[in-house]
Amino acid sequence: MEQMKCPGQDTRFWKPGDIFVAQCPKCGAEIEFFKDDARRRCAWCGHMFYNPKIALGCAEWCQYAEKCVPDLMKEKKATQTFKERLAELVHSRLQDSDAWERTEKGMQYALDLLKSEGGDPRVVLAAVLLHRVKPDQARNFLEKLAAEPDTVAAVMDLLAGAGAERDLNRQLYEDTLALLDPQSHPLFHTRTAQRLAEEGEK
């Protein structure tokens, strides 16, 4: 007897739209996605980008999710836990409610950029969370959470404005700051940031 697949993974239960075409944010080529794809590489330019319609659906609550989509769940858990713990530390430091609201808005921009453009969520999200914290305090928070030395170094480089100009994490971080304060940062690196800025003007 054939073992039944999880309905969420079994294509017999899929609906129209569960397989769709997304535009590569780098070159504009059309790339096919399945609804449960975490990310795909563009066949034309080689850019790896996240599924713009990713929805874990039943994986959010199903007891078998870690066996069904292990890579997706592992990545989501690791990033979420680190982000949430760091957010608590930063929130406790930022006494100004406006500063925290700005940081939360920046996090949403960063998440939108990461979803479309790729990049390292831990590095970019940490830098956005820490961008209003003094450098020595930022390093202290990262080390308190036992962040890997490479992650700490990458985040501190972003906060200091260091690193290669073509580094994707740096571009996403700078685009987030530009979206938060267009007058101080009038230029965007990515097409996604330009789209978000145009949507914000409407």
Helices and strands as residue ranges (DSSP letters): G 11-13, E 19-23, E 30-34, E 39-41, E 48-50, G 57-60, H 65-68, H 70-93, H 97-117, H 121-130, H 135-144, H 149-160, H 168-180, H 191-201
